[in-house]
Amino acid sequence: MHEKRGISLSVDYSAAYLKANESPGEDNAGGGIARFYGSWDLAGRESGNTGALVWKIEHRHAYTDVAPGGFGFNIGYIGLIEPPFSNQGWRWTNFYWRQRWKDGKIALFGGFLDATDYVDVYAMASPWTGFLNFAFSTGTLTMAVPNDATLGAAAGAMITKNLFLIGGLVDRNADPTEFWEGFNTFFKDNEYFKSIEIGWTTAHDQIYLNNTHLTLWQADERVEAREAGGWGANFSWSRYLQEKWLPFIRAGYADDGGSLMQKSVSFGFGYQPDPGGNVLGFGFNWGEVNEDTWAPDLSDQLTTELYFRWNISPQFAITPDIQYLKDPALNPEEDSLWVLGVRARLAL
């Protein structure tokens, strides 16, 4: 369909289940997400400078009283474990125009965006295929990332063969269940999240694997939500070695902004012995709680995660996962917690 009409369509379903050894509340959480997404190249198909409409519609639902996305706080841990898995029901994530030039080396996006698609990205950041804990994803818990379906614009370009620049400005008051309200909040409230990122890669087609970048961000105060403004910086380094190993180091700092952590450092690796095959992932994170968001004198947290993504077929994968959470800041009764998890994904 893409070759004839420029239309790409995809459907997938993901499920996640988490179980903690101790909890002041519920000790388990489960949920699922059905997604329908795609793109339609409406301009420039023959020239290579394509303009496309991109969309993603989802239904997010919980199997248990607590959804996985809020399970960390439920057990007293300041952090997000599989944050997309909520109980929101029907919602939008993407609805925007994408314009590409020079075989994708320059791109412009405008409309309702997911900021995590372009901010602080690396190969293991996806909650669908990578780590379950957001400490190893966008911003390492130090970035005030706005909600999905946020109205705004972003652009990226390869400045040279190896240097790239990415920037964006989006609304901080997005509501993916009523995304059209973004027109009101964007133009009326004027509360934005801005980011600029400069980085180095070995080649354009290796930008997710061999990537070193520095991201600077600034978030305006959200008056009605009583969420402070702030700014921060994030650093990321990853390398693809011997076509099997992907070590990474990531760090972040926030000056307020409503982020979960004020300082955070993550490092680890991914191991995939065969291209497109199974993946072993390991990560360790240290985080200093943002006292402006929570309270002073809370414990620093240590997070360790190990997962194995078993690609049973090109369409179906199961990912067992284990996490060790040391000194959960909101649960001083426990020195540590264990969280066992499993994620499954069927993509058509």
C-alpha positions in Angstrom: 0.0 0.0 0.0 2.9 2.3 0.7 4.5 1.9 -2.7 1.2 2.6 -4.6 -0.5 5.1 -2.3 2.1 6.2 0.2 0.1 4.9 3.1 1.6 2.9 6.0 -0.7 1.3 8.6 0.2 -0.6 11.8 -1.7 -2.1 14.7 -0.3 -3.5 17.9 -1.3 -4.6 21.4 0.9 -4.4 24.4 0.3 -5.8 27.9 2.3 -5.4 31.1 2.1 -6.9 34.6 4.2 -5.9 37.7 4.5 -7.5 41.1 6.3 -6.1 44.1 7.5 -8.1 47.2 6.3 -5.3 49.6 3.9 -2.4 49.3 2.0 0.0 51.5 -0.8 -0.2 48.9 -1.5 -2.6 46.1 1.4 -5.0 45.4 0.6 -5.7 41.7 -0.5 -3.8 38.6 -1.5 -4.8 35.1 -2.7 -3.1 32.0 -2.9 -3.1 28.2 -2.6 -0.7 25.3 -4.1 -1.1 21.8 -2.7 1.3 19.1 -3.6 2.1 15.6 -1.0 4.3 13.9 0.4 5.2 10.5 1.4 7.8 8.0 0.2 9.0 4.6 2.7 10.6 2.2 0.6 13.3 0.5 3.4 15.4 -1.1 6.7 14.9 -2.8 6.7 11.1 -3.1 8.7 11.1 -6.3 11.1 13.9 -5.3 12.1 12.3 -2.0 11.1 15.5 -0.2 8.0 14.0 1.3 5.3 15.6 3.3 3.1 13.2 5.3 0.2 13.2 7.8 1.2 11.1 10.8 -1.3 9.8 13.4 -1.6 7.5 16.4 -4.8 6.5 18.3 -4.7 4.4 21.4 -6.8 2.8 24.0 -5.1 2.5 27.4 -6.7 0.4 30.1 -5.9 -1.2 33.4 -6.5 -4.8 34.4 -6.0 -4.1 38.1 -6.9 -1.4 40.6 -3.6 0.3 39.9 -2.2 0.8 36.4 1.5 0.0 35.8 2.2 3.7 35.0 1.4 4.7 38.6 2.7 1.6 40.3 6.0 3.1 41.4 4.3 5.8 43.5 1.9 3.1 44.9 4.9 1.2 46.4 6.6 4.3 47.6 9.1 4.7 44.8 9.5 8.1 43.0 9.7 7.0 39.5 7.7 5.6 36.5 7.6 2.0 35.6 6.0 1.5 32.1 4.5 5.0 32.2 2.3 4.6 29.0 0.2 1.9 30.8 -2.5 4.0 32.3 -6.3 3.7 32.5 -7.1 6.8 30.3 -9.2 4.9 27.7 -9.3 6.4 24.2 -6.7 9.0 23.5 -4.5 10.5 20.8 -0.7 10.5 20.9 0.2 11.9 17.4 -1.6 13.9 14.8 0.9 16.1 12.9 2.4 17.0 9.6 5.9 15.7 8.8 8.0 17.4 6.1 11.3 15.8 5.1 14.1 17.1 2.8 17.4 15.6 1.6 16.3 12.0 2.2 15.3 12.8 5.8 18.5 14.7 6.8 16.3 17.7 7.4 12.8 17.3 9.0 10.1 19.6 10.3 7.1 18.5 12.4 4.0 20.5 13.3 0.8 19.5 15.1 0.1 17.3 18.0 3.4 15.7 18.9 4.9 13.2 21.5 8.0 15.1 22.7 9.7 11.8 23.7 9.8 11.0 19.9 12.5 13.6 19.4 13.9 14.7 22.8 16.9 12.9 24.3 16.4 9.8 22.2 18.6 6.7 22.1 18.1 3.1 21.0 16.8 1.6 24.3 14.5 4.4 25.3 11.2 2.9 24.0 8.8 1.6 26.7 7.5 -0.9 24.1 10.8 -2.6 23.4 13.4 -1.3 25.8 13.6 -0.8 29.6 10.4 -0.8 31.6 11.7 1.9 34.1 11.7 5.5 32.8 14.9 6.1 34.7 16.6 4.6 31.5 14.5 6.6 29.1 13.8 10.3 28.2 15.5 12.7 30.6 16.4 10.0 33.2 13.6 11.4 35.4 15.0 14.9 35.4 13.1 16.4 32.5 9.6 18.0 32.7 8.4 16.2 29.6 4.9 17.3 28.6 2.1 14.9 28.0 1.5 13.3 24.6 -0.5 14.9 21.9 1.0 18.3 22.8 0.5 21.0 20.2 3.7 22.6 18.8 6.5 22.2 16.4 9.9 20.5 16.2 12.7 20.3 13.7 15.9 18.4 13.2 18.8 18.6 10.7 22.2 17.0 10.0 24.4 20.1 10.1 27.4 18.1 8.8 27.9 14.4 8.1 28.2 13.8 11.8 26.7 16.8 13.7 23.0 17.1 14.2 20.7 19.7 15.8 17.1 19.1 17.1 14.8 21.6 18.6 11.2 22.0 19.6 8.5 24.2 21.3 5.3 22.5 22.5 2.4 23.1 24.9 2.8 22.1 28.6 -0.9 21.6 29.1 -1.7 18.8 26.7 -4.6 16.4 27.4 -4.4 13.4 25.0 -8.1 12.4 25.8 -9.2 15.8 24.5 -6.3 16.8 22.3 -8.3 19.5 20.4 -8.3 21.6 23.6 -4.6 22.1 22.9 -5.5 24.9 20.5 -7.0 26.8 23.5 -4.1 26.1 25.9 -1.4 26.7 23.4 -2.6 30.1 22.3 -4.3 31.2 25.5 -2.1 30.0 28.4 1.3 30.4 26.7 2.9 27.8 28.9 5.5 26.0 26.8 8.3 23.4 27.0 11.3 24.2 24.8 14.3 22.1 24.0 17.4 22.2 21.9 19.8 19.3 21.3 23.1 19.1 19.7 24.8 15.8 19.0 27.3 13.7 17.1 26.7 10.4 15.3 28.8 8.2 13.0 26.2 8.5 10.2 22.6 9.6 9.8 21.4 6.1 9.6 23.2 5.3 12.9 21.8 8.2 14.9 19.9 5.9 17.4 22.9 3.6 18.0 26.1 5.7 17.8 25.0 8.9 19.5 26.4 11.5 21.8 24.2 14.5 22.6 23.6 17.3 25.0 20.0 18.5 25.5 19.0 21.8 27.1 15.4 22.4 28.1 13.2 25.0 29.7 9.6 24.8 31.0 7.3 27.7 31.7 5.3 27.8 34.9 1.9 26.1 34.7 -0.3 28.5 36.7 -3.6 26.6 37.0 -1.8 23.3 37.6 0.5 25.0 40.2 3.5 23.5 38.7 6.7 25.5 38.7 8.8 26.4 35.8 12.4 25.4 35.4 15.2 24.3 33.2 17.6 21.5 32.9 20.4 19.7 30.9 20.8 16.1 29.9 23.7 14.2 28.4 23.7 10.9 26.6 26.3 8.6 25.1 25.8 5.3 23.4 27.9 3.2 21.0 27.1 0.1 18.9 30.1 -2.3 19.3 30.8 -5.4 17.3 27.2 -5.3 16.1 26.2 -6.9 19.4 26.8 -4.5 22.3 25.2 -1.1 23.1 26.8 0.4 26.2 25.3 3.7 27.3 25.8 6.5 29.9 23.1 9.1 30.5 22.8 11.9 33.1 20.5 14.8 33.9 20.1 17.9 36.0 17.0 19.9 36.7 16.5 23.3 38.4 12.8 22.8 39.4 10.3 22.4 36.6 8.3 19.8 38.3 10.6 16.9 37.5 10.8 13.8 39.6 14.6 14.0 40.1 17.0 16.9 40.4 20.1 14.9 39.5 20.2 11.5 37.9 22.8 9.2 36.3 22.1 6.0 34.4 24.5 3.5 32.8 24.2 0.0 31.4 24.2 -1.9 28.2 22.1 -3.8 25.7 23.3 -7.1 24.1 21.8 -8.5 20.9 23.9 -11.4 19.5 21.9 -11.6 16.3 20.5 -8.5 14.4 16.7 -8.4 14.9 17.0 -11.2 17.6 16.6 -11.4 21.3 17.9 -8.6 23.5 19.4 -8.6 27.0 19.3 -5.2 28.8 20.9 -4.1 32.0 20.8 -0.7 33.7 21.7 1.1 36.9 20.5 4.5 38.0 21.2 6.8 40.9 18.7 9.6 41.5 18.6 12.6 43.8 14.9 13.5 44.4 13.8 17.0 43.3 12.9 18.5 46.7 11.0 21.4 45.0 8.6 18.8 43.6 8.4 16.5 46.7 10.0 17.4 50.1 13.5 18.1 51.4 15.7 15.4 52.9 14.2 12.4 51.1 16.6 9.5 50.3 18.5 9.2 47.1 17.2 6.3 45.2 19.1 3.5 43.4 17.5 1.5 40.6 18.8 -1.6 38.9 16.9 -3.3 36.1 17.6 -6.5 34.1 15.3 -7.6 31.2 15.3 -10.1 28.4 13.3 -9.4 25.2 12.5 -12.8 23.7 11.4 -12.2 20.1 9.3 -15.3 19.5 8.5 -14.2 16.0 8.8 -10.9 14.0 5.3 -10.0 15.3 5.4 -11.2 18.9 7.8 -10.6 21.8 7.7 -11.3 25.5 10.0 -9.4 27.9 10.5 -10.7 31.5 12.0 -8.1 33.8 13.3 -7.7 37.3 14.0 -4.5 39.2 15.8 -3.8 42.5 14.8 -0.5 44.1 17.1 0.7 46.9 15.8 3.2 49.4 12.4 4.1 47.9 12.0 7.7 49.0 8.3 7.6 49.8 8.4 4.3 51.6 10.9 4.7 54.5 9.7 1.5 56.1 11.5 -0.5 53.4 15.2 -0.4 52.7 14.6 -2.0 49.3 12.0 -3.4 47.0 11.9 -6.1 44.3 9.6 -5.7 41.3 9.1 -8.6 38.9 7.5 -7.7 35.6 6.6 -9.1 32.2 5.6 -7.2 29.0 4.2 -8.7 25.8 3.7 -7.1 22.5 1.9 -8.3 19.4 2.5 -6.1 16.3 0.7 -6.5 13.0 
